Structure formats: structure tokens, C-alpha cells
Amino acid sequence: MKTLAKTASVFVAVVISALVGVTQQVPTGPRQQSAAVVANNVQLVIEGKVINVHDGDTITVIDQHNRKFHIRLQGIDAPELKQEFGSVSQQNLSRLVLGKQVTIYWTKVDKYRRTVGTIMLDGRDMNIEQIRAGQAWHFKKYEDEQEPQDRRTYAAAEQQARAAKLGLWQDPDPTAPGDWRQGVKAKRWGPPPPEGTIIGNRNSKKYHRPACSGYRDMAEKNRVFFKSVEEAEAAGYKRAGNCPAEDQVGLKKTSPDTSVIQPTSAAAALSPSASSATTRPSVAVPARIQAGPRLSPANGNTVTDPGSDAKIVGNKNSKIYHLPGCSSYSKVSEKNQIRFDSVEAAEKAGYKLAGNCSPNKNIRQ
């Protein structure tokens, strides 16, 4: 018994010593980590080489498995390339990261299928470096997705660049990218039609209500105007696939849900479908990275729930339709979705049943 107790005592001492050693070897992050992050054992990380800098806030990274990820820098908003200072902002980001091995701590996938995250290089936050150089704004629209400490730091960096008249702040009142885009769209599209006007696309024979996401995106030569949904449908037009059904125009205007589906458990985040991101212990992670597992970018694709207003979901690219219950029913990206009320309607439009879909097994009653 004495020998056994002595052995157990030695074993405990060895374990304690090992744990102390590991604790001492944990490097200090560029910023103090929040308690929630330290407590979380899983982080969403992409490590790779920057192979393209699209503009001042978007890059492409390729990892060791030759998978490409389009990265949208979190917390900043840089000028569009065609804006004043747009190319200068791109050049500055290129100087910082192009051709270099970086680590991306990401938090979500946006509606454009870009992975939103923070670029870390040699312990430095490259996102905030763009702000400090006067090459980007602190993106106030999404600041609630940042940790409070990072919101303050990014805002202060913008104020300092503004005071020093660096980069885009050489202009006393520079135009924010969102405002610039709206101006370009308004100039291209012309004055808006009367309120409640339905716009049809004579090319696709689809109509859009004012609440639909594609309402002001079609080319001028394809626009047809209707006073009501009934008038559009009487002319042979059908509701666009990205346009939610409504009983009456002007009532409860809603937009399709383009948010990324979030898993409810760590197991969901670590499932095979989430294999595109590498998991790492919570070591040297910036404070902005929120605790809790999230959905993998899965090769950069994001999908939306087709909704319950149509039974059949078609893919405009492949001309394939999926039935409720089919494995790919909810995997068609929003921009490619088109909905049908019946199999007959889908096939009449030239769509064919997906190979992994059985009409007998999958239709929900």
C-alpha cells in the first residue's frame, strides 16, 4: 500500500509539473483575451498564403490543401476601387499582406459567400493597420459584431488617422463606400418608379416587388412596369425566386433571410461539412474573436433556407430541381434559387429532377 501511494504521489507531481510547463509556454496574444475566449477550446482559423488582394478590404487566401477562401476583413470598410483612394487602399493592403503566410480568425460567412475575419501577421492585426494608415473606415454598421475593446480601438484609430489627415482623410468629407455605391446605382438606374410599382424582367418573365432584393438590379432594357402583382401575372410574369410571397403589395415587406445558418453545438461546428476551417486551441487569439463554435465556410459557399412558401426549389445554373426532403434541398445558393409550386411547373420550365431525389420518398405532405 505504501508503494502504491508513493507511486500515485509521484504521478500527480509529474502531471502538475507538466501542466505548469504548458501554461508557461502559452504565448501572449496581440491583445488581452476575453474570459469567454480563453474558456473556449475551439476557434475557427484559416492559415494560408495571400494570393490576391481584390481591394482595400477583401483578399483571397489559399491554404495548404489548395483550398481558396475569399476573406472580407472584419471591422473595416475600404473605398471601392473606382472611388477616389480606392486603388491606393488596395496597394497599401497588398504591401502589408500579399504573398505572405497569414492566419485568419473568422466569425461568419456573409451574404456574398465571403469569410469575414481578422488577418493576423506576426502578431499584428492587419485590419486595423488599414484604418491607421487612413485607407479604410471603421465599419460602424457591423461594430456590434466586435468585442467592446476592439470597437473602441478601431474607432480611436480612425479618429487619429482623420486628425492627421492620412490617406482618404485628405478629403475633409470623403464619401463612404455604401453611399458611393448607392449614388452609382441611382445614376445608372434613373429615378425610382412610383411607390408600389411592380417591375418585371421581360427577358426572364419574372417580376419583383419593391421589397425584393433584385428590385433595382435588372438592366434598363429589360424593365417592364406594372401597377400590381395581378397585372404582372396576367401578362404572364411569375414571382422571382428571391422574392418572398405576400398576399398584397405594401403589406409586411420582408427580405429573404441571407444570414449564415449557425450550428447549435460544438459537434455541429466540428462535423465533416465544417472541414474547410482548421480548429486550433484558443492561444494568442485577438479579443474580437467571440467564443462559441460557428458554421464552417465550407469552400466559401453559403446557403439560405428556401422557405415554406414553395415546395420545389430549382437551381438556375444546373436546371435541376429539388423536392422537400432531398439532401440538397437547402443547399442551393440564394442567387441561383428559383421556386415552383409543383413538379409540373418545374418541368414545364425545363428543369429536371435532381439525381439524389426520389419523387416518391421526398415530397412532404
C-alpha positions in Angstrom: 0.0 0.0 0.0 2.8 2.4 0.8 4.5 1.7 -2.5 1.2 2.3 -4.3 0.6 5.6 -2.5 4.1 6.7 -3.3 3.7 5.9 -7.0 0.4 7.8 -7.1 2.1 10.8 -5.4 4.9 10.8 -7.9 2.4 10.6 -10.8 0.4 13.6 -9.5 3.5 15.6 -9.1 4.6 14.8 -12.7 1.2 15.8 -14.1 1.2 19.1 -12.1 4.7 19.9 -13.3 3.6 19.2 -16.9 0.6 21.5 -16.7 2.6 24.3 -15.2 5.1 23.9 -18.1 2.4 24.1 -20.7 0.9 27.2 -19.1 4.2 28.9 -19.1 4.7 28.2 -22.8 1.3 29.8 -23.9 2.3 32.9 -25.9 0.7 36.2 -25.2 -1.7 37.4 -27.9 -1.5 40.8 -29.5 -4.3 41.9 -27.2 -5.7 40.7 -23.9 -8.1 37.8 -24.4 -11.6 37.9 -23.0 -12.5 35.3 -20.4 -15.0 33.8 -22.8 -12.4 33.2 -25.5 -9.9 31.7 -23.1 -12.6 29.3 -21.8 -13.4 28.2 -25.4 -11.3 25.4 -26.7 -12.3 25.6 -30.3 -11.5 28.5 -32.6 -12.2 29.0 -36.3 -8.9 29.5 -38.1 -7.7 29.6 -41.6 -4.0 29.6 -42.3 -2.6 30.2 -45.7 -0.9 32.4 -48.2 -2.5 35.6 -49.6 -2.6 35.2 -53.4 -4.8 38.1 -54.3 -5.8 41.5 -52.9 -9.1 42.5 -54.6 -9.4 45.9 -52.9 -8.7 47.5 -49.6 -10.8 45.1 -47.5 -11.0 41.8 -49.5 -8.4 39.2 -50.2 -8.0 35.6 -51.3 -6.1 33.1 -49.3 -5.0 29.6 -50.3 -4.3 27.0 -47.6 -2.0 24.0 -47.5 -4.7 21.9 -49.2 -5.0 24.3 -52.1 -8.4 25.4 -50.9 -9.2 29.1 -51.7 -11.0 31.4 -49.3 -12.3 34.8 -50.1 -11.8 36.9 -47.0 -13.7 40.1 -46.1 -11.7 42.0 -43.4 -13.9 42.4 -40.3 -14.4 45.8 -38.7 -13.3 47.9 -41.7 -14.8 49.4 -44.9 -12.4 50.5 -47.6 -13.1 52.7 -50.6 -14.3 50.9 -53.8 -11.7 50.5 -56.4 -13.3 53.1 -58.7 -13.6 55.6 -55.8 -11.0 58.1 -55.0 -8.3 56.5 -52.8 -9.7 53.0 -53.8 -6.6 51.9 -55.7 -4.3 53.4 -53.0 -6.1 51.5 -50.3 -5.7 48.3 -52.3 -2.0 49.0 -52.8 -1.5 49.5 -49.1 -3.1 46.2 -48.2 -1.1 44.5 -50.9 2.1 45.9 -49.4 1.1 44.6 -46.0 -0.1 41.0 -46.8 0.2 40.0 -50.5 2.3 36.8 -50.9 2.6 36.3 -47.1 1.6 33.5 -44.8 -1.2 34.7 -42.6 -3.7 33.5 -40.0 -7.3 34.4 -40.3 -9.5 34.3 -37.2 -13.0 34.3 -38.7 -16.5 34.7 -37.2 -19.1 34.3 -40.0 -19.7 34.0 -43.8 -21.5 37.0 -45.3 -24.3 37.0 -47.9 -21.7 37.3 -50.7 -20.1 34.0 -49.5 -17.0 35.7 -48.2 -15.5 34.5 -44.9 -15.4 37.5 -42.5 -12.4 37.6 -40.3 -9.3 39.3 -39.0 -5.9 38.9 -40.7 -3.0 38.3 -38.2 0.6 38.5 -39.4 3.5 38.2 -37.0 1.2 39.0 -34.1 -0.2 42.2 -35.8 -3.8 42.9 -36.7 -3.7 43.9 -40.4 -7.3 45.0 -40.4 -6.7 47.9 -38.0 -3.5 48.8 -39.9 -5.6 49.8 -42.8 -7.6 52.2 -40.6 -4.4 53.6 -39.0 -3.0 54.3 -42.4 -6.2 56.2 -43.4 -7.0 53.6 -46.0 -10.4 52.5 -44.5 -13.2 53.5 -42.2 -14.1 51.7 -39.0 -17.2 49.9 -40.2 -19.8 51.2 -37.8 -22.6 49.3 -39.4 -21.2 46.0 -38.1 -19.4 47.2 -35.0 -21.7 45.2 -32.8 -20.0 42.1 -34.1 -16.8 43.2 -32.5 -15.7 42.9 -28.9 -16.2 46.2 -26.9 -12.4 46.6 -26.6 -12.0 46.3 -30.4 -14.8 48.7 -31.1 -13.1 51.3 -29.1 -9.6 50.6 -30.5 -10.8 50.7 -34.1 -12.8 53.9 -33.6 -9.8 55.6 -31.9 -7.6 54.5 -34.8 -10.0 56.2 -37.3 -10.1 59.4 -35.2 -6.3 59.5 -35.2 -6.0 59.0 -38.9 -8.6 61.6 -39.5 -6.9 64.2 -37.3 -3.6 63.5 -39.1 -5.3 63.8 -42.5 -3.9 60.4 -43.6 -5.0 58.7 -46.8 -8.6 59.2 -47.6 -8.9 61.8 -44.8 -7.0 64.3 -47.0 -10.6 64.9 -48.2 -12.4 66.7 -45.3 -15.6 64.8 -46.2 -14.8 61.6 -48.0 -17.8 59.6 -49.4 -18.3 56.3 -47.6 -18.4 53.2 -49.9 -22.1 52.5 -49.2 -23.1 56.0 -50.2 -20.9 55.8 -53.3 -22.5 52.6 -54.4 -26.0 54.0 -53.9 -25.0 57.0 -56.0 -23.7 54.9 -58.8 -26.8 52.7 -58.8 -29.2 55.6 -58.8 -27.3 57.3 -61.7 -27.4 54.0 -63.7 -31.0 53.1 -62.8 -32.6 56.6 -63.0 -35.3 58.0 -60.8 -37.4 55.4 -58.9 -40.8 54.5 -60.2 -44.0 55.4 -58.3 -44.4 53.7 -54.9 -45.7 50.2 -55.1 -44.8 49.7 -58.8 -44.0 46.1 -59.8 -41.0 45.7 -62.1 -40.9 42.8 -64.5 -37.9 41.4 -66.4 -39.0 40.9 -70.0 -36.1 38.6 -70.5 -36.8 36.1 -67.7 -40.5 36.8 -67.4 -40.1 37.3 -63.6 -41.5 40.2 -61.6 -40.1 41.9 -58.4 -42.0 43.9 -55.8 -40.3 46.9 -54.1 -39.4 44.7 -51.1 -37.5 42.1 -53.2 -33.7 42.1 -53.2 -33.4 42.3 -57.1 -35.9 45.1 -57.5 -33.4 47.6 -58.8 -30.8 45.3 -60.3 -32.1 44.5 -63.7 -30.8 46.2 -66.9 -32.9 49.1 -68.1 -33.7 47.5 -71.5 -35.3 44.5 -69.7 -37.6 46.5 -67.3 -41.4 46.3 -67.6 -43.6 48.2 -65.2 -46.8 47.0 -63.7 -49.2 48.7 -61.3 -50.0 45.5 -59.3 -49.0 41.8 -58.9 -52.2 40.8 -60.6 -51.4 42.9 -63.6 -47.9 41.3 -63.9 -49.3 37.8 -63.5 -52.0 38.5 -66.1 -49.2 39.4 -68.5 -47.5 36.0 -68.0 -44.9 37.1 -65.4 -44.1 35.0 -62.4 -42.8 36.0 -59.0 -38.9 36.0 -58.8 -37.4 33.2 -56.8 -35.6 35.6 -54.4 -38.9 37.4 -53.7 -41.0 36.2 -50.7 -44.7 35.6 -51.3 -47.1 38.2 -50.0 -50.8 38.5 -50.2 -50.7 42.1 -51.0 -48.0 44.6 -52.2 -47.1 47.0 -49.4 -48.0 44.7 -46.5 -45.3 43.4 -44.3 -42.4 43.9 -46.7 -39.8 41.4 -45.9 -36.5 40.4 -47.5 -35.1 36.9 -47.8 -33.1 35.7 -44.9 -29.4 35.7 -46.1 -27.9 35.1 -42.7 -25.5 32.2 -42.3 -27.0 29.2 -40.5 -25.4 28.8 -37.1 -25.0 25.3 -35.6 -26.4 24.8 -32.1 -23.5 22.8 -30.7 -19.8 22.3 -30.9 -20.4 18.9 -32.6 -22.1 20.7 -35.5 -19.1 23.0 -35.9 -16.7 20.1 -36.0 -18.8 17.9 -38.4 -17.2 16.8 -41.7 -19.1 19.6 -43.5 -17.1 22.1 -41.5 -13.7 20.7 -42.6 -12.7 23.7 -44.6 -11.5 25.6 -41.4 -8.8 24.4 -39.1 -9.5 24.1 -35.4 -6.9 25.5 -33.0 -6.7 25.9 -29.3 -7.6 29.4 -28.0 -4.0 30.6 -28.0 -2.9 34.1 -29.0 -6.4 34.9 -30.3 -7.4 38.6 -30.5 -10.1 39.8 -28.2 -12.5 40.3 -31.1 -13.0 36.6 -31.7 -16.2 35.6 -29.9 -16.5 32.4 -28.0 -18.6 29.5 -29.3 -18.3 27.4 -32.4 -19.9 28.6 -35.7 -20.5 27.2 -39.1 -17.5 26.4 -41.4 -17.3 28.4 -44.6 -17.3 25.0 -46.4 -15.3 26.1 -49.5 -16.7 29.6 -49.4 -20.4 28.7 -50.1 -23.3 29.8 -48.1 -26.9 28.8 -48.5 -30.3 30.1 -47.3 -33.4 28.2 -46.3 -35.7 28.3 -49.4 -38.7 28.9 -47.1 -42.0 27.3 -46.8 -43.9 29.2 -49.5 -42.9 26.9 -52.3 -42.5 23.1 -52.4 -40.0 22.9 -55.2 -36.6 24.6 -55.4 -34.7 24.8 -58.7 -31.1 25.7 -59.4 -30.9 28.3 -62.3 -27.3 27.2 -63.1 -27.8 23.4 -63.3 -31.5 23.5 -64.4 -32.1 20.9 -61.6 -35.0 21.0 -59.2 -35.1 19.6 -55.6 -38.0 18.3 -53.6 -38.5 18.9 -49.8 -36.6 16.2 -48.0 -33.9 15.8 -50.7 -30.4 16.1 -49.4 -29.6 19.2 -51.5 -33.0 21.0 -50.9 -31.5 23.7 -48.7 -28.1 23.8 -50.4 -28.9 25.9 -53.4 -27.3 29.4 -53.1 -29.8 32.2 -52.9 -28.8 33.8 -56.2 -29.4 30.5 -58.0 -32.8 29.7 -56.4 -36.0 29.6 -58.3 -39.2 28.2 -56.7 -42.0 26.3 -58.2 -45.4 25.3 -56.8 -45.4 21.9 -58.4 -43.2 19.3 -60.2 -45.2 20.0 -63.3 -44.4 23.7 -63.2 -40.7 23.0 -62.7 -40.5 20.5 -65.6 -42.6 22.8 -67.8 -39.9 25.4 -67.2 -37.2 23.0 -68.4 -35.9 21.8 -65.0 -35.1 18.1 -64.3 -35.3 16.2 -61.0 -32.0 16.0 -59.1 -30.4 12.6 -59.3 -30.3 12.2 -55.5 -34.0 13.0 -55.2 -36.9 10.5 -55.3 -40.4 11.8 -56.1 -41.9 9.1 -54.0 -39.8 9.4 -50.9 -39.2 13.1 -50.6 -42.4 15.0 -51.1 -43.7 16.2 -47.7 -47.5 16.0 -47.3 
